[in-house]
Amino acid sequence: ADDASDEFTVEFGDDAYFVFNARGQGKLNLAYNVDFNKEVADLDKSANMDFLTFEGNPTFNKNGTLYIYAAEDTFLYEVKDGKLVAVDAEYDEDYEAWKLTTRTLGRYVISDKELDLDEINTVEDDTDSSSSTTDGGKKNPDTGR
């Protein structure tokens, strides 16, 4: 069987495209938007962020390749369970896009600067953070002489 005949490319405007094998693939909600997400943007007001949100969070039968158009000096994140996580992606200079392998199209954030995920993701935690705070393993100098 020639798998190439089952390869499809879905274009999402000038924002992204997804290449996948459609054999046996049922219908999926591929609606997306690039609406500004204030809630996420407020996590780090010093960063300029662009958003690519797949509203239906579609999951495919097989992994595909997602290209998200962005400048080379950007950082790519995904919103998962209300937290920002770094995306395992590589920058493809030929396509001027972040390239990643995935089965599920999610909620992506393109930032013009690297975000401090530890800081961002603990902000809304109501748990006692005093026990998890580290001082980088540094010993306080002994001042009692």
Buried (B, 14 or more C-beta within 10 A) or exposed (E): EEEEEBEEEBEBEEBBBBEBBBEEBEEBEEEBEBEEBEEBBEBBEEBEBBBBBBEEEBEBBEEBBBBBBBEEEBBBBBBEEEBBBEBEBEBBEEEEBBBBEBEBBBBBBBBBEEBEBEEBBBEEEEEEEEEEEEEEEEEEEEEEE
